[in-house]
Amino acid sequence: RPVALAVGILMAIAIVVAAWYLGAQQGWNQVGQGGINRTLLPKVGDPAPDLAALGAEGETILLSDFRGQPVWLNFWGSWCPPCRSEMPDMEAAYQRLAPRGLVMLAVSLDEPVADAIRYAELNGATYTVAGDPYRQGTAAYPIANFPTHILIDREGIVRDVVLAELNEAQFVERAA
């Protein structure tokens, strides 16, 4: 029996070591930092791909409609706790940044547009809120992390990508 116990313990250790090694090879240390999703998104310095989303009245809103203005593109959902948590800070930052010409475009994914608009209105959001419930118009942005923020300059170039919740000071600092 002691030999069987020792063999069992060695096998368990080997399994744990192998799992640890394979996990590290697959990027488990990137959990919470965007991992593979970060590599699929537009890169800082690249032109921001256009997107199409639906507005409150069912109108199509294109990212390219805002060319010539800096745009803070936010992917969120009213079902997402960190997205809900940062909404007051986004609004406060928007109030500070809008006079400088910044457009904030919050595109809700994976929920009916009406639900996203209703939630944003109930929470006092005055920035542009749109939705793409089936991810048809936002295919160039393979979002897996919520919230995802992409700051785009006046020329349509990506200047920052953040895969995390932000507070008001962080919004303002990154937009400066």
C-alpha positions in Angstrom: 0.0 0.0 0.0 2.7 2.6 0.7 4.1 2.1 -2.9 0.6 2.6 -4.4 0.1 5.8 -2.3 3.5 7.1 -3.4 2.7 6.4 -7.0 -0.7 8.1 -6.7 0.9 11.2 -5.1 3.6 11.3 -7.9 0.9 11.0 -10.6 -1.1 13.8 -9.0 2.0 16.0 -8.8 2.8 15.2 -12.5 -0.8 16.2 -13.5 -0.6 19.5 -11.6 2.8 20.3 -13.1 1.6 19.4 -16.6 -1.6 21.5 -16.2 0.4 24.4 -14.9 2.8 24.2 -17.9 0.1 23.9 -20.5 -1.9 26.7 -18.9 1.1 29.0 -19.0 1.6 28.1 -22.7 -2.0 29.0 -23.4 -1.9 32.4 -21.7 -3.6 31.7 -18.4 -1.4 34.5 -16.9 -3.3 36.9 -19.2 -6.7 36.2 -17.5 -8.2 39.6 -16.7 -6.0 41.4 -19.1 -7.8 40.7 -22.3 -5.6 37.7 -23.3 -6.1 36.7 -26.9 -9.0 39.2 -27.3 -6.5 42.1 -27.1 -4.6 40.7 -30.1 -7.8 40.6 -32.2 -8.9 44.2 -31.6 -7.6 47.2 -33.6 -4.1 48.1 -32.4 -3.0 51.5 -31.2 -1.8 53.4 -34.2 -4.1 51.6 -36.7 -7.1 53.2 -38.4 -10.3 52.4 -36.5 -12.5 50.1 -38.6 -16.0 51.5 -39.2 -18.9 50.1 -37.4 -22.7 50.4 -37.6 -25.1 50.3 -34.6 -28.7 51.2 -34.0 -29.8 54.3 -32.2 -32.8 54.9 -30.0 -35.1 55.5 -33.0 -33.8 52.6 -35.0 -31.5 54.8 -37.0 -28.1 53.6 -38.1 -25.1 55.2 -36.3 -21.8 54.9 -38.1 -18.5 55.4 -36.4 -17.4 57.3 -39.5 -20.2 59.8 -38.9 -17.9 61.3 -36.2 -14.8 61.6 -38.4 -12.9 64.8 -37.5 -13.9 64.5 -33.8 -12.2 62.4 -31.1 -14.4 59.4 -30.2 -14.4 57.4 -27.0 -15.9 54.1 -28.2 -17.3 52.0 -25.4 -18.6 48.4 -25.7 -20.8 47.5 -22.8 -24.1 45.8 -21.8 -26.6 46.7 -19.1 -26.3 43.0 -18.0 -22.5 43.6 -17.2 -21.9 44.6 -13.6 -18.6 46.5 -14.3 -20.3 48.4 -17.1 -23.1 49.4 -14.9 -20.7 50.4 -12.2 -18.6 52.7 -14.4 -21.6 54.4 -16.0 -21.8 57.3 -13.5 -18.0 57.9 -14.0 -18.4 57.8 -17.8 -21.1 60.4 -17.6 -19.1 62.6 -15.3 -16.1 62.3 -17.6 -18.2 63.0 -20.6 -19.5 66.2 -19.0 -15.9 67.3 -18.6 -14.7 66.2 -22.0 -17.6 67.0 -24.3 -16.7 70.8 -24.3 -13.4 69.8 -25.9 -15.3 68.1 -28.7 -15.0 64.5 -27.5 -17.8 62.2 -28.7 -18.7 59.3 -26.4 -20.3 56.4 -28.3 -21.4 53.5 -26.1 -22.4 50.5 -28.1 -24.3 47.8 -26.2 -23.8 44.2 -27.3 -25.8 41.0 -26.8 -29.1 42.6 -25.7 -32.0 44.4 -27.3 -31.2 48.0 -28.2 -34.3 49.2 -26.3 -33.1 47.6 -23.1 -29.7 49.3 -23.4 -31.2 52.7 -24.2 -33.7 52.4 -21.3 -31.0 51.5 -18.8 -28.8 54.4 -20.0 -31.7 56.9 -19.7 -32.6 55.6 -16.3 -29.0 56.2 -15.2 -28.7 59.7 -16.6 -26.4 59.0 -19.6 -26.4 61.9 -22.0 -23.8 60.6 -24.4 -24.7 58.6 -27.5 -25.9 55.1 -26.7 -26.5 52.6 -29.5 -26.7 48.8 -29.8 -25.8 45.9 -31.9 -27.6 43.0 -30.3 -26.4 40.4 -32.9 -23.0 41.9 -33.5 -23.6 42.3 -37.2 -22.3 45.9 -37.5 -19.4 45.5 -35.1 -17.7 42.4 -36.5 -14.4 44.3 -36.9 -14.4 44.6 -33.1 -14.5 41.0 -31.7 -15.4 42.0 -28.1 -15.0 39.4 -25.4 -14.2 41.7 -22.4 -16.8 44.0 -21.0 -16.4 46.9 -20.8 -14.0 47.6 -23.6 -12.9 51.1 -24.4 -11.2 52.3 -27.6 -10.1 56.0 -27.8 -10.0 57.2 -31.4 -8.4 60.5 -32.5 -9.8 63.1 -34.9 -8.1 61.4 -37.9 -9.7 58.0 -37.0 -6.6 56.5 -35.5 -6.8 54.2 -32.5 -4.9 55.9 -29.6 -5.8 53.7 -26.6 -7.5 50.4 -25.9 -8.6 49.5 -22.4 -10.2 46.2 -21.4 -11.3 47.2 -18.0 -13.6 49.4 -16.0 -12.5 53.0 -15.6 -13.2 55.8 -13.2 -13.8 59.4 -14.0 -10.1 60.4 -13.4 -8.9 57.6 -15.7 -11.3 58.6 -18.5 -10.1 62.2 -18.3 -6.4 61.3 -18.1 -6.5 58.9 -21.0 -8.5 61.4 -23.2 -6.0 64.2 -22.5 
